Amino acid sequence: MVKSHDILPVIEQDEWLKESKGELNYRYDRFRRRLAEIEQGCGSLVDFANGYKWFGFQRDDELHGWWFREWLPGAYDVYLFGDFNDWERTSMRLDKDSDSGVWSVFLPDARYDNRLVHGSLVKMLVHGPNGWHERIPSYIRRVVQDDQTKDFTGQFWMPPKPFDWSGDTFDIASVGNLLIYESHIGMATEEERVGTYKEFAHDILPKIKKLGYNAVQLMAIAEHPYYGSFGYHVSNFYAPSSRFGTPEDLKALIKKAHSMGLAVIMDIVHSHYVKNLNEGLNELDGTDHLYSPPGEAGYQKYWDSKNFDYGKGEVQHFLLSNAKYWLDEFHFDGFRFDGVTSMIYRHHGYTEFDARHKYFDDTVNRDALTYLTLANKMIHDFRPSAVTIAEDVSGMPTMCSPVEDGGIGFDYRLAMAVPDFWIKMLKEVPDEEWNIWDIWNIMTNRLPYVKTIAYAESHDQALVGDKTIAFRLMDKAMYTDMDRASENIVIDRGMALHKMIRLATISLGGQGYLNFMGNEFGHPEWIDFPREGNGWSYAHARRQWSLASNGFLRYSFLNEFDAAMIRLAKKYNILSDGYAWNLQMDERNKTMIYSHKDLVFVLNWHPEYSIPDYMAQVPSPGKYKIVLSTDSEKFGGLGRNDESVWHFSMPRTDADGIVRHYISIYNISRTGTVYKKSEK
């Protein structure tokens, strides 16, 4: 690890950061000091993250019974109750350790062996400065909702037979560059209801595997009281959502995914928590500053939720233990950290990041940066090949630099500017005015040492109030003219650009690629979870998979193209090839030509110009053949190119005296074509 007096490698690597050397050194020293404190007290950061093995219900075989522990320093009285004691709310008082603020009680088998059983319902009664409240334990591993009262209650979840993980030797390092299929369990069914872990494992994992993706990103896993929050208002951080099934069902899903060669990444929410008193952490001990900073600093006004106090050791312990818990108990292969921008700035990202000082001034939450650095180190110490992805729209420097170099330690960042760019183009710029240099620059605007997950659209673009790319392109015509027999120029344009946008994104945007489920085949409708405003309808909280499997509709063409594009990316290792090589930019004909090794990409964005005998530059002499065309009939195109033809290169000496090589092609409007050089 870097010594404090050394120049941090992150600064040596980037000249732009030298002016901020003092702040970056200070941040790194804060992390080092906190890590030293943890290691002195616990031996290692990984051992520090064992809260799930101490708090909540823990078995004591020597004393023959169960301990229950909860950190509630501000509470006056704490009671444990449930069906195991006939719901007597004040008969079982916990004892408080005044030094640690931890309350505990022992439940001996002699008295509770046949009463406190797997599935028992439990709650706490907490008397604190805010009065008396029934609460759910913070480390509870399952929470269920009563169908009649809608009340949430904790469950004593200790199956008599542990889940069988035997044979699960999967390692995410084996998949190579990430091709992520972002998914939501509940809305993965076609029926108007909540889907389950079991259904997802049986019905959706095979679809993902067939398309060629190698990783599944699961959203909304941690329990959340309001389904419509998309899982972002978490109440119970250690409980997989019971609306989708049991913890064992989730484990079985992950084990099956691993058996299919699919990694499983969890969308983890450590950026905030639900403000509810009945279900979550808010005022759990009766104060407003248990897991949050006191007063207004503890409130995330933009999301109507609560902020974490990342500088408090107990909060670090809770969150680090939570990350380790999902890796250890459920075999997740890594995390996409949600809301990183909100975490690391006191303004939560609601500003323009248009000046250097905004990354280093007093609006930055240093405690959050320290926590995220600790989290990345712990995750990689515990599971070296685990993947961490930062959802940070601000572009905070050092976010994806190794911890030992002075960075925050994420493996990847999400290219959040890319989907915003595509939306802006589709909304504001007429087709004939699309600037190919704008496309090139936004796709390649990243540092070479910062690994990036590119995506054209995620779940964000599909939510009610926004539109998917397909819906922006084709709108209401998707309801009437997506059958193969219809002729509609809106559909033709939409289909063509939908494929081209994806091809450009995956081939230019980064070292990984992400797609939200259903978007690959142009899902025709938005996402809107059941709520009072829509009559509690599930009509838009599902995926209509039959549209892609129906042989009469054009959705299947988009689905087939996505699979072919993914196969191409994997076969030729496009994502591991770094930046594409810019060969030719023809603004007049809206044509961009670039290469990855022996692959040549020709993207003609022009709405009208199809040019015979177009001279396309290639990286080296030889003969080239089409290996993928968005205009292919099997992908719903017009099949205007003969894909069996070989294109032989010819040299030309340019005005600057340099010999370059070209092939003569039919450069078709609104078409992306990939040529492969023959190895012979």
JOPEBEL-V676127 format. One record per residue. N is the residue number from 1. RES is the residue in one small letter. SS is DSSP state (A for helix, B for strand, O for the rest). OMEGA is omega as a letter, one per 30 degrees, with the letter a starting at -180 (NA if undefined). Layout:
BEGIN
n,res,ss,omega
N,RES,SS,OMEGA
N,RES,SS,OMEGA
END
This chain:
BEGIN
n,res,ss,omega
1,m,O,a
2,v,O,l
3,k,O,a
4,s,O,a
5,h,O,l
6,d,O,l
7,i,O,a
8,l,O,l
9,p,A,l
10,v,A,l
11,i,A,l
12,e,A,a
13,q,A,a
14,d,O,a
15,e,A,a
16,w,A,a
17,l,A,a
18,k,A,l
19,e,A,a
20,s,A,a
21,k,A,a
22,g,A,a
23,e,A,l
24,l,A,l
25,n,A,l
26,y,A,l
27,r,A,a
28,y,A,l
29,d,A,l
30,r,A,l
31,f,A,a
32,r,A,l
33,r,A,a
34,r,A,l
35,l,A,l
36,a,A,l
37,e,A,a
38,i,A,a
39,e,A,l
40,q,A,a
41,g,A,a
42,c,A,a
43,g,O,l
44,s,O,l
45,l,A,l
46,v,A,l
47,d,A,l
48,f,A,a
49,a,O,a
50,n,O,a
51,g,A,a
52,y,A,l
53,k,A,a
54,w,O,a
55,f,O,a
56,g,B,l
57,f,B,a
58,q,B,a
59,r,B,l
60,d,B,a
61,d,O,l
62,e,O,l
63,l,O,l
64,h,O,l
65,g,B,a
66,w,B,l
67,w,B,l
68,f,B,a
69,r,B,l
70,e,B,l
71,w,B,a
72,l,O,a
73,p,O,a
74,g,O,a
75,a,O,l
76,y,O,l
77,d,B,l
78,v,B,l
79,y,B,l
80,l,B,l
81,f,B,a
82,g,B,a
83,d,A,a
84,f,A,l
85,n,A,l
86,d,O,l
87,w,O,l
88,e,O,a
89,r,O,a
90,t,O,a
91,s,O,a
92,m,O,a
93,r,B,l
94,l,O,l
95,d,B,a
96,k,B,l
97,d,B,a
98,s,O,a
99,d,O,a
100,s,O,a
101,g,O,a
102,v,B,l
103,w,B,a
104,s,B,l
105,v,B,l
106,f,B,l
107,l,B,a
108,p,B,l
109,d,A,a
110,a,A,a
111,r,A,a
112,y,A,a
113,d,O,a
114,n,O,a
115,r,O,l
116,l,O,a
117,v,O,l
118,h,O,a
119,g,O,l
120,s,O,l
121,l,B,a
122,v,B,l
123,k,B,l
124,m,B,l
125,l,B,a
126,v,B,l
127,h,B,a
128,g,B,a
129,p,O,l
130,n,O,l
131,g,B,l
132,w,B,a
133,h,B,l
134,e,B,a
135,r,B,l
136,i,O,a
137,p,O,a
138,s,O,a
139,y,O,a
140,i,O,a
141,r,O,l
142,r,O,l
143,v,B,a
144,v,B,a
145,q,B,l
146,d,O,a
147,d,O,a
148,q,O,a
149,t,O,a
150,k,O,l
151,d,O,l
152,f,B,a
153,t,B,l
154,g,B,l
155,q,B,l
156,f,O,a
157,w,O,a
158,m,O,a
159,p,O,a
160,p,O,l
161,k,O,a
162,p,O,l
163,f,O,a
164,d,O,l
165,w,O,a
166,s,O,a
167,g,O,a
168,d,O,a
169,t,O,a
170,f,O,l
171,d,O,a
172,i,A,l
173,a,A,a
174,s,A,a
175,v,A,a
176,g,O,a
177,n,O,a
178,l,O,l
179,l,B,a
180,i,B,l
181,y,B,a
182,e,B,a
183,s,B,l
184,h,B,a
185,i,O,a
186,g,O,a
187,m,O,a
188,a,O,l
189,t,O,l
190,e,O,a
191,e,O,a
192,e,O,a
193,r,O,l
194,v,O,l
195,g,O,a
196,t,O,l
197,y,A,a
198,k,A,l
199,e,A,l
200,f,A,l
201,a,A,a
202,h,A,a
203,d,A,a
204,i,A,l
205,l,A,l
206,p,A,l
207,k,A,a
208,i,A,l
209,k,A,a
210,k,A,l
211,l,A,l
212,g,O,l
213,y,O,a
214,n,O,l
215,a,B,l
216,v,B,l
217,q,B,a
218,l,B,l
219,m,B,l
220,a,O,a
221,i,O,l
222,a,B,a
223,e,B,l
224,h,O,a
225,p,O,a
226,y,O,a
227,y,A,a
228,g,A,l
229,s,A,a
230,f,O,l
231,g,O,a
232,y,O,l
233,h,O,a
234,v,O,l
235,s,O,a
236,n,B,a
237,f,B,a
238,y,B,a
239,a,B,l
240,p,B,a
241,s,O,a
242,s,A,l
243,r,A,l
244,f,A,a
245,g,O,a
246,t,O,l
247,p,A,l
248,e,A,l
249,d,A,l
250,l,A,l
251,k,A,l
252,a,A,l
253,l,A,a
254,i,A,l
255,k,A,l
256,k,A,l
257,a,A,l
258,h,A,l
259,s,A,l
260,m,O,a
261,g,O,a
262,l,O,l
263,a,B,l
264,v,B,a
265,i,B,a
266,m,B,l
267,d,B,a
268,i,B,a
269,v,O,l
270,h,O,a
271,s,O,a
272,h,O,l
273,y,B,a
274,v,O,a
275,k,O,a
276,n,O,l
277,l,O,a
278,n,O,a
279,e,O,a
280,g,O,a
281,l,O,a
282,n,O,l
283,e,O,a
284,l,O,l
285,d,O,l
286,g,O,l
287,t,O,l
288,d,O,a
289,h,O,l
290,l,O,l
291,y,O,a
292,s,O,l
293,p,O,a
294,p,O,l
295,g,A,a
296,e,A,l
297,a,A,a
298,g,A,a
299,y,B,l
300,q,B,a
301,k,O,a
302,y,O,a
303,w,O,a
304,d,O,a
305,s,B,a
306,k,B,l
307,n,O,l
308,f,O,l
309,d,O,a
310,y,O,l
311,g,O,a
312,k,O,a
313,g,A,a
314,e,A,l
315,v,A,l
316,q,A,l
317,h,A,a
318,f,A,a
319,l,A,l
320,l,A,l
321,s,A,l
322,n,A,l
323,a,A,a
324,k,A,a
325,y,A,a
326,w,A,l
327,l,A,a
328,d,A,a
329,e,A,a
330,f,A,l
331,h,O,l
332,f,O,a
333,d,O,l
334,g,B,a
335,f,B,l
336,r,B,a
337,f,B,a
338,d,O,l
339,g,O,a
340,v,A,l
341,t,A,l
342,s,A,a
343,m,A,a
344,i,A,l
345,y,B,l
346,r,O,l
347,h,O,l
348,h,O,l
349,g,O,a
350,y,O,l
351,t,O,l
352,e,O,l
353,f,O,a
354,d,O,l
355,a,O,a
356,r,A,a
357,h,A,a
358,k,A,l
359,y,A,a
360,f,O,a
361,d,O,a
362,d,O,l
363,t,O,l
364,v,B,l
365,n,O,a
366,r,A,l
367,d,A,l
368,a,A,l
369,l,A,l
370,t,A,l
371,y,A,a
372,l,A,l
373,t,A,l
374,l,A,a
375,a,A,l
376,n,A,l
377,k,A,l
378,m,A,a
379,i,A,a
380,h,A,l
381,d,A,a
382,f,A,a
383,r,O,a
384,p,O,a
385,s,O,l
386,a,O,a
387,v,B,l
388,t,B,a
389,i,B,a
390,a,B,l
391,e,O,a
392,d,O,a
393,v,O,a
394,s,O,a
395,g,O,l
396,m,O,l
397,p,O,l
398,t,O,a
399,m,O,a
400,c,O,l
401,s,O,a
402,p,O,l
403,v,A,a
404,e,A,l
405,d,A,a
406,g,O,a
407,g,O,a
408,i,O,l
409,g,O,l
410,f,O,l
411,d,O,a
412,y,B,l
413,r,B,l
414,l,B,l
415,a,O,a
416,m,A,l
417,a,A,a
418,v,A,l
419,p,A,l
420,d,A,l
421,f,A,a
422,w,A,l
423,i,A,a
424,k,A,l
425,m,A,a
426,l,A,a
427,k,A,a
428,e,A,a
429,v,O,l
430,p,O,a
431,d,A,a
432,e,A,l
433,e,A,l
434,w,O,a
435,n,O,a
436,i,A,l
437,w,A,l
438,d,A,l
439,i,A,a
440,w,A,a
441,n,A,a
442,i,A,a
443,m,A,a
444,t,A,a
445,n,O,l
446,r,O,l
447,l,O,a
448,p,O,a
449,y,O,l
450,v,O,a
451,k,O,a
452,t,B,l
453,i,B,a
454,a,B,l
455,y,O,l
456,a,O,l
457,e,O,l
458,s,O,l
459,h,A,a
460,d,A,a
461,q,A,a
462,a,A,a
463,l,B,l
464,v,O,a
465,g,O,l
466,d,O,a
467,k,O,l
468,t,O,l
469,i,A,a
470,a,A,a
471,f,A,l
472,r,A,a
473,l,A,a
474,m,A,l
475,d,O,a
476,k,O,l
477,a,A,l
478,m,A,a
479,y,A,a
480,t,A,a
481,d,O,l
482,m,O,l
483,d,B,a
484,r,O,a
485,a,O,a
486,s,O,l
487,e,O,a
488,n,O,a
489,i,A,l
490,v,A,l
491,i,A,a
492,d,A,l
493,r,A,a
494,g,A,l
495,m,A,a
496,a,A,a
497,l,A,l
498,h,A,a
499,k,A,a
500,m,A,a
501,i,A,l
502,r,A,a
503,l,A,l
504,a,A,a
505,t,A,a
506,i,A,a
507,s,A,a
508,l,A,a
509,g,O,a
510,g,O,a
511,q,O,l
512,g,B,a
513,y,B,a
514,l,B,l
515,n,B,l
516,f,B,a
517,m,O,a
518,g,O,a
519,n,A,a
520,e,A,l
521,f,A,l
522,g,O,a
523,h,O,a
524,p,O,a
525,e,O,a
526,w,O,l
527,i,B,l
528,d,B,a
529,f,O,l
530,p,O,a
531,r,O,a
532,e,A,a
533,g,A,l
534,n,A,l
535,g,O,l
536,w,O,a
537,s,O,l
538,y,O,a
539,a,O,a
540,h,B,l
541,a,O,a
542,r,O,l
543,r,O,a
544,q,O,a
545,w,O,a
546,s,A,l
547,l,A,a
548,a,A,a
549,s,A,l
550,n,O,a
551,g,O,a
552,f,O,a
553,l,B,a
554,r,O,l
555,y,A,a
556,s,A,l
557,f,A,l
558,l,A,l
559,n,A,l
560,e,A,l
561,f,A,a
562,d,A,l
563,a,A,l
564,a,A,l
565,m,A,l
566,i,A,l
567,r,A,l
568,l,A,a
569,a,A,a
570,k,A,a
571,k,A,a
572,y,O,l
573,n,O,a
574,i,A,a
575,l,A,l
576,s,A,a
577,d,O,a
578,g,O,a
579,y,O,l
580,a,O,l
581,w,B,a
582,n,B,a
583,l,B,a
584,q,B,l
585,m,B,a
586,d,B,a
587,e,O,a
588,r,O,a
589,n,O,l
590,k,O,a
591,t,B,l
592,m,B,a
593,i,B,a
594,y,B,a
595,s,B,l
596,h,B,a
597,k,O,a
598,d,O,l
599,l,B,l
600,v,B,a
601,f,B,l
602,v,B,a
603,l,B,l
604,n,B,a
605,w,O,a
606,h,O,a
607,p,O,a
608,e,O,a
609,y,O,l
610,s,O,a
611,i,B,l
612,p,B,l
613,d,B,l
614,y,B,a
615,m,B,a
616,a,B,a
617,q,B,l
618,v,B,a
619,p,O,a
620,s,O,a
621,p,O,l
622,g,O,l
623,k,B,a
624,y,B,a
625,k,B,l
626,i,B,l
627,v,B,l
628,l,B,l
629,s,B,l
630,t,O,a
631,d,O,a
632,s,O,a
633,e,A,a
634,k,A,l
635,f,A,l
636,g,O,l
637,g,O,a
638,l,O,l
639,g,O,a
640,r,O,l
641,n,O,l
642,d,O,a
643,e,O,l
644,s,O,a
645,v,O,l
646,w,B,l
647,h,B,a
648,f,B,a
649,s,O,l
650,m,B,a
651,p,B,l
652,r,B,l
653,t,B,a
654,d,O,a
655,a,O,l
656,d,O,l
657,g,O,a
658,i,O,l
659,v,B,l
660,r,B,a
661,h,B,a
662,y,B,l
663,i,B,l
664,s,B,a
665,i,B,l
666,y,B,a
667,n,B,a
668,i,O,l
669,s,O,l
670,r,O,a
671,t,B,l
672,g,B,a
673,t,B,l
674,v,B,l
675,y,B,l
676,k,B,l
677,k,B,l
678,s,O,l
679,e,O,a
680,k,O,NA
END
